[in-house]
Amino acid sequence: MSRTPVRFLPPIPHLCLTLALPLGLAACSTAGSYPSLAYRGAERSALPAPAEPAPPPVQLPPPSADLTTRISGLVTAAQDADRQFASKRPAAERAVSAAARAARTSDSWVSAQVAVSALQASRDTAVAALADLDSLYADARTAAPTDESPSTRAIDTARQQVQGLVNAQTDIISGLDARLRN
């Protein structure tokens, strides 16, 4: 194996490179003054204006006397229907208990069906009141679709109350029907 001798560059190009490098780097920096990074007058006017406080919300009028009277009448009708339902419930429960395990063609089973039907009929007024309240609620939401008005809140409170009565009645009737099916 033969060795190849290492070649060195002649001294003049080394000297030129050594002197040119610091001079080139010195040219990159200047000792002058730099422009300020602060906002100029023209830029200040382009800045967004401070936010103004939002206007107060519009106060919607309270429910009218007619609407309040109608809501009250519907709730009262539903409560009356619930009292009538409660008065017929014991008779229906007795009839269903007597018809337990009886044939579907027996007199006791037919009597139980009649008693449960009478119980269902006694709640018709409550269901009708709930339907009227739903209609009033839909009309009130249509009139004020973005904000819930005091009228809407009053109707919704009555709806929830009547819906609770109707749901409880539905649960009782469903339980009686289930006992008759067994």
Beta strands, then each sheet from edge to edge (+ up, - down):
end
